[in-house]
Structure formats: structure tokens, C-alpha cells
Amino acid sequence: MTHIRLDSIRHDDLEFLRRLRNQERDWFFDRTEITTEAQQVWHANLAKNPDTHWYMVRADDAPAGCFSIKVSGDGRAELRCILLSPEFRGQGVMTRAIQRAMEELGHHLRYFAEILPNNEASLSLFSRLGFTTRFVTVERTAQ
């Protein structure tokens, strides 16, 4: 079984994450392509928001992906920015990583995530984690 480790995001992880985010940007609400400069600014700003916990996921010590959990004062915790490299998919890597992070942050929080309706992989991931669909958002784009 693959060994999973949660770690902080280091400077040497940035290019891996930037490439992965750009490859997977169709699954994000913001589909902007990330530049190297923008990625470095993002990394420099991580510590400025102590309510958001960022996790670098390492599988057998190799960079595999990342995610964040934003904890609000009302006991809610939003899972965001989930990225997993294709070679680690289907192995339970992200499921185990998120389970571990939720255990560390505590079961007293009410965890949730916003997912695009056609993102079957994320819907399946959250189903495995015991989440249920409670809300559906509809949107009309500007014409």
C-alpha cells in the first residue's frame, strides 16, 4: 500500500503544482492559467491566512497533489483546491489524505465542498468520505 504523508507546501513543490493545476483547470471555478510569477505570489501569501490549512500530499515521498481546508469561526470547514496527479488516482491516495487532515482538525467541524456537477471524480471522492449532496447551485452566465 502506498505510504501517504501530509506536508507543508515547499518552494520546490511550486512548479509541480502549477503544472498540475493548469492541466486540471477545467475542474476549477476559476479556469485562469497560472503563471510562474502568480504561483510564487500565491505561495508567499499562504501564511497570511491562518484559517486556511494547506496540505501537500506525498505518496511514497513523491509529490502527488495538494488540497486545503478553510476553517471558519462558525465551525464550518471547506475543502478546496483538490489536485491529484494522474498517476496516483484510483489508489485511495486523496481519500486517505483528506481523512487524515479531517482527523487532525477535528470531528467537531462541519466539512463541506463546492464541486462542479460534471466532476465525477470529486463527487465520488466525497461520497467515499461520507459526504452527501445537500445543496445545488444554479447559475446563469452573462450574455
C-alpha positions as CSV (number, residue, x, y, z in Angstrom):
1,M,0.0,0.0,0.0
2,T,1.2,3.5,-0.8
3,H,2.5,5.5,2.2
4,I,0.7,8.8,2.4
5,R,2.3,11.8,4.1
6,L,0.8,15.3,4.6
7,D,3.3,18.1,4.4
8,S,3.6,21.8,4.0
9,I,3.9,23.2,0.5
10,R,7.6,24.0,-0.1
11,H,9.1,26.2,-2.7
12,D,10.4,23.2,-4.6
13,D,6.8,21.9,-5.0
14,L,5.6,25.1,-6.8
15,E,6.3,24.1,-10.4
16,F,4.8,20.6,-9.9
17,L,1.6,22.2,-8.5
18,R,1.5,24.9,-11.1
19,R,1.7,22.4,-14.0
20,L,-0.9,20.1,-12.4
21,R,-3.3,23.0,-11.7
22,N,-3.0,24.2,-15.3
23,Q,-3.6,20.7,-16.6
24,E,-6.7,20.3,-14.4
25,R,-8.0,23.8,-14.6
26,D,-11.3,22.8,-16.3
27,W,-12.4,21.3,-13.0
28,F,-12.0,24.6,-11.1
29,F,-14.4,27.5,-10.9
30,D,-11.6,29.8,-11.9
31,R,-10.0,28.4,-15.1
32,T,-7.3,31.0,-15.4
33,E,-3.9,29.6,-16.4
34,I,-1.4,30.1,-13.6
35,T,1.9,31.7,-14.4
36,T,5.2,31.0,-12.6
37,E,5.0,34.5,-11.1
38,A,1.4,34.2,-9.9
39,Q,2.3,30.8,-8.3
40,Q,5.1,32.4,-6.3
41,V,2.9,35.2,-5.1
42,W,0.2,32.6,-4.1
43,H,2.9,30.7,-2.2
44,A,4.2,33.8,-0.4
45,N,0.6,34.6,0.7
46,L,-0.2,31.2,2.2
47,A,0.9,32.1,5.7
48,K,-1.2,35.3,5.7
49,N,-4.4,33.3,6.2
50,P,-4.1,31.1,9.3
51,D,-7.7,29.9,8.9
52,T,-6.7,28.0,5.7
53,H,-4.7,24.9,6.1
54,W,-2.8,23.8,3.0
55,Y,-1.6,20.2,2.6
56,M,1.0,18.9,0.2
57,V,0.2,15.2,-0.4
58,R,3.2,13.0,-0.8
59,A,2.8,9.3,-1.8
60,D,5.9,7.2,-1.1
61,D,7.7,10.6,-0.6
62,A,6.8,11.7,-4.2
63,P,4.7,14.8,-4.7
64,A,1.2,13.6,-5.5
65,G,-1.0,16.6,-5.1
66,C,-2.5,19.1,-2.6
67,F,-5.7,20.5,-1.0
68,S,-6.8,23.0,1.5
69,I,-9.3,23.2,4.3
70,K,-10.6,26.7,5.2
71,V,-12.0,26.7,8.8
72,S,-14.4,29.5,9.7
73,G,-15.4,30.7,13.1
74,D,-18.8,29.1,12.9
75,G,-17.5,25.6,12.9
76,R,-17.6,25.1,9.1
77,A,-14.6,23.8,7.2
78,E,-14.5,24.0,3.4
79,L,-12.3,21.6,1.4
80,R,-10.9,23.4,-1.6
81,C,-8.3,23.3,-4.4
82,I,-8.0,19.5,-4.5
83,L,-5.4,18.4,-7.0
84,L,-4.0,14.9,-7.5
85,S,-1.5,13.8,-10.2
86,P,-3.0,11.3,-12.6
87,E,-0.5,8.5,-11.7
88,F,-1.9,8.4,-8.2
89,R,-5.6,8.3,-9.0
90,G,-7.7,5.3,-8.2
91,Q,-5.4,4.2,-5.3
92,G,-7.2,5.9,-2.4
93,V,-4.4,8.5,-2.0
94,M,-6.5,11.6,-1.8
95,T,-9.2,9.8,0.2
96,R,-6.7,8.8,2.9
97,A,-5.0,12.2,2.8
98,I,-8.3,14.1,3.4
99,Q,-9.4,11.6,6.1
100,R,-6.1,12.2,7.9
101,A,-6.4,16.0,7.7
102,M,-10.0,15.9,8.9
103,E,-9.0,13.8,11.9
104,E,-6.2,16.2,12.7
105,L,-8.5,19.3,12.6
106,G,-11.3,17.5,14.5
107,H,-14.7,15.9,14.1
108,H,-16.4,18.9,15.7
109,L,-16.2,20.7,12.4
110,R,-18.9,20.6,9.6
111,Y,-17.0,19.8,6.5
112,F,-18.3,20.8,3.0
113,A,-17.0,21.4,-0.6
114,E,-18.3,23.0,-3.7
115,I,-17.9,20.8,-6.7
116,L,-18.8,21.3,-10.4
117,P,-21.7,19.0,-11.2
118,N,-19.8,17.2,-14.0
119,N,-16.7,16.5,-11.8
120,E,-17.5,12.8,-11.3
121,A,-14.1,12.1,-9.7
122,S,-14.6,14.7,-6.9
123,L,-18.2,13.6,-6.4
124,S,-17.0,10.0,-6.0
125,L,-14.2,11.1,-3.6
126,F,-16.6,12.9,-1.3
127,S,-19.1,10.1,-1.4
128,R,-16.3,7.7,-0.2
129,L,-15.6,10.2,2.6
130,G,-19.2,10.1,3.8
131,F,-20.4,13.4,2.3
132,T,-23.9,13.8,1.0
133,T,-25.3,16.3,-1.5
134,R,-27.3,18.9,0.3
135,F,-27.3,21.9,-2.0
136,V,-27.3,22.5,-5.7
137,T,-26.3,25.9,-7.1
138,V,-27.6,27.1,-10.4
139,E,-26.1,29.9,-12.4
140,R,-26.7,32.0,-15.4
141,T,-23.7,33.4,-17.1
142,A,-23.6,37.0,-18.6
143,Q,-24.6,37.2,-22.2
